[in-house]
Amino acid sequence: MKLDAALPPIHLKEVPAIAKAAQEVGFDALWTQETQHDPFLPCVLVAEHSETLRFGTAIAVSFSRSPANLAYTAWDLSAQSGGRFILGLGTQVKAHIERRFGMTWPESVTGKLREQIQVIHAFWDNWQNGTKLNFRGEYYKATLMSPFFNPGPLPPSPALGEGTGVRGFIPIYIAGVNTGLAKLAGELCEGFHAHPFNSPRYMKEVILPAIDEGLEKERRKRKDIAVSVTAFVATSPEEESFARMQIAFYASTPSYKAVMDLHGWGETAEKLSGFAAKGEWAEMPMLITDEMLHEFCLVTTQENLADDLKKRYDGIADRLTLYTPFVPGEKDEWWRGLAKAFN
């Protein structure tokens, strides 16, 4: 199990120092997010200011971008970093795609994301191997690639082709909460980003079987895909309160209700959705009981955190990121000790 770090929502000028610190601490990868900022711009600086640190998007919103745009950006970041970049994609939810990005929500979420990945692979195959670009699907058509627009193959690198064995193909991770995207990851991808709103039981009973189903369909093995889990942890009352608030926010999302349903808390999810619809955010954390908190968040001590994380996610996660972003200068020795425990 590898320990990764999450880049906090910061300005670009602060990224170089965090990239250097993350590598020095001993994290395996540093993930950027699409919240207040574009997730790809920090990646350029991470690549420039580190030598061994993997990095990637967790996530970039796929339905707000064309597959060609994603293919070119990932290609350049992989070339710049010697193959250390991981392309992490997420669909977001309908309201954000339509009302925040001004794009169209597809009839089939898995169908469109499948085609996006297939088109990206088609571009990469053309650039790396000279295979004719000729993709024709329901959502995308990509058939034109003249030499002027072809960036050419990526140079050989030990970091390229993680999980694929195919030189020149950049790892793609997709994120999801429900089984459709987990199955798709098993079919087409090198990794799956589990949404932070998860529990070990949900991962074992719902997500991992769906990934296995996708793997079996394409005759792939479990080693061909990495499961990346972002974990809520709390080692103080303040951290417990924060986790309770975030869990309430995620549990209010209707498309995430399956997580609550598994545990028999569907009625609470509906109440949370009602509060969220009215903007009554302060009321929501009070609906998260201690039982719910412990199901979705590891409550422990700083001294026992590493051991408890390993026990909790053994057989579930290949990569582990704490929901708490990594901020240099805050608990550096603690982070260093935690990273050492996973190396």
Long-range contacts (C-beta under 8 A, 24 or more apart in sequence): 1-310, 1-313, 1-314, 1-317, 1-318, 1-319, 1-320, 1-342, 2-28, 2-29, 2-318, 2-319, 2-320, 2-342, 3-27, 3-28, 3-319, 3-320, 3-321, 3-338, 3-339, 3-341, 3-342, 3-343, 4-28, 4-29, 4-30, 4-31, 4-54, 4-228, 4-319, 4-320, 4-321, 5-29, 5-30, 5-31, 5-321, 5-322, 5-325, 5-326, 5-335, 6-30, 6-31, 6-33, 6-58, 6-230, 6-321, 6-322, 6-323, 6-324, 6-325, 6-326, 7-31, 7-32, 7-33, 7-42, 7-46, 7-325, 7-326, 8-325, 8-326, 8-327, 9-33, 9-35, 9-36, 9-37, 9-325, 10-37, 11-37, 12-37, 12-41, 12-42, 12-45, 15-42, 15-45, 15-46, 15-49, 16-45, 16-48, 16-49, 17-328, 18-326, 18-327, 18-328, 19-45, 19-46, 19-49, 19-50, 19-53, 19-55, 20-49, 20-50, 21-326, 21-328, 21-332, 22-50, 22-53, 22-326, 22-328, 23-50, 23-51, 23-52, 23-53, 25-326, 25-332, 25-335, 25-336, 25-339, 26-336, 26-339, 26-340, 26-343, 27-53, 27-326, 27-339, 28-53, 28-54, 28-319, 29-53, 29-54, 29-55, 29-56, 29-86, 29-319, 30-54, 30-55, 30-326, 31-55, 31-56, 31-57, 31-58, 31-88, 31-321, 32-56, 32-57, 32-58, 33-57, 33-58, 33-59, 34-59, 34-60, 34-61, 34-90, 40-73, 40-77, 43-77, 43-85, 44-77, 44-80, 46-81, 47-77, 47-80, 47-81, 47-84, 47-85, 48-80, 50-84, 52-84, 53-84, 54-84, 54-85, 54-86, 54-159, 55-81, 55-84, 55-85, 55-86, 56-85, 56-86, 56-87, 56-88, 56-171, 56-173, 57-86, 57-87, 57-88, 57-89, 58-88, 58-173, 58-175, 58-193, 58-228, 58-230, 58-321, 59-88, 59-89, 59-90, 59-173, 59-174, 59-175, 59-193, 60-87, 60-88, 60-89, 60-90, 61-89, 61-90, 61-91, 61-92, 61-96, 61-97, 61-101, 62-89, 62-90, 62-91, 62-113, 62-116, 62-174, 63-91, 63-92, 63-97, 63-101, 63-103, 63-105, 63-106, 63-112, 63-113, 64-92, 64-97, 64-101, 64-103, 67-115, 67-116, 67-117, 67-119, 67-120, 67-123, 67-140, 67-142, 68-119, 68-123, 68-142, 70-116, 70-120, 71-119, 71-120, 71-123, 71-124, 72-123, 72-151, 74-120, 74-170, 75-123, 75-124, 75-127, 75-151, 75-154, 75-170, 76-151, 78-154, 78-160, 78-170, 79-151, 79-154, 79-155, 81-159, 82-157, 82-159, 83-154, 83-157, 83-158, 83-159, 83-160, 83-161, 83-170, 84-159, 85-170, 86-162, 86-170, 86-171, 86-172, 86-173, 86-190, 86-191, 87-120, 87-170, 87-171, 87-172, 87-173, 88-172, 88-173, 88-174, 88-175, 88-191, 88-193, 89-113, 89-116, 89-117, 89-172, 89-173, 89-174, 89-175, 90-174, 90-175, 90-176, 90-193, 91-175, 91-176, 91-181, 93-253, 93-255, 106-139, 109-180, 109-181, 110-180, 110-181, 110-183, 110-184, 111-138, 111-139, 112-139, 113-174, 113-181, 113-184, 114-184, 114-187, 114-188, 115-139, 115-140, 116-140, 117-172, 117-174, 117-184, 117-188, 117-189, 118-188, 120-172, 121-169, 121-188, 124-168, 124-169, 124-170, 126-150, 127-151, 127-152, 127-153, 127-154, 127-168, 128-153, 128-154, 128-167, 128-168, 128-169, 129-153, 129-168, 162-190, 162-226, 163-190, 163-191, 163-223, 163-224, 163-225, 163-226, 164-190, 164-224, 171-226, 173-226, 173-228, 177-255, 177-256, 177-258, 177-259, 178-255, 178-258, 179-206, 179-207, 179-210, 180-210, 182-206, 182-207, 182-208, 182-210, 182-211, 182-214, 183-210, 183-211, 183-213, 183-214, 183-217, 184-214, 185-211, 185-214, 185-225, 186-210, 186-211, 186-212, 186-213, 186-214, 186-215, 186-216, 186-217, 186-218, 186-220, 186-225, 187-214, 187-215, 187-217, 187-218, 187-220, 188-214, 188-218, 189-225, 190-224, 190-225, 190-226, 191-225, 191-226, 191-227, 191-228, 191-319, 192-225, 192-226, 192-227, 192-228, 193-228, 193-230, 194-227, 194-228, 194-229, 194-230, 194-317, 195-230, 195-250, 195-256, 196-230, 196-231, 196-232, 196-246, 196-250, 196-323, 197-247, 197-250, 197-251, 197-253, 197-256, 197-259, 197-296, 198-229, 198-259, 198-296, 199-259, 199-262, 199-263, 199-295, 199-296, 200-312, 200-313, 200-316, 201-262, 201-263, 201-295, 202-259, 202-262, 202-263, 203-227, 203-229, 203-316, 204-315, 204-316, 205-262, 206-258, 206-262, 208-316, 226-318, 226-319, 227-316, 227-317, 227-318, 227-319, 228-317, 228-318, 228-319, 228-320, 228-321, 229-313, 229-316, 229-317, 229-319, 229-320, 229-321, 230-321, 230-322, 230-323, 231-298, 231-309, 231-312, 231-313, 231-320, 231-321, 231-322, 231-323, 232-296, 232-297, 232-298, 232-323, 233-297, 233-298, 233-299, 233-300, 233-305, 233-309, 233-322, 233-323, 233-324, 234-293, 234-297, 234-298, 234-299, 234-300, 235-299, 235-300, 235-301, 235-302, 235-305, 239-324, 240-293, 240-297, 240-299, 241-285, 243-293, 243-296, 243-297, 243-323, 244-285, 244-288, 244-293, 244-297, 245-284, 245-285, 246-323, 247-288, 247-292, 247-293, 247-296, 247-297, 248-272, 248-284, 248-285, 248-287, 248-288, 249-276, 249-281, 249-284, 251-288, 252-276, 252-284, 263-292, 263-295, 265-292, 268-292, 302-334, 305-338, 306-337, 306-338, 306-341, 306-342, 307-341, 310-341, 310-342
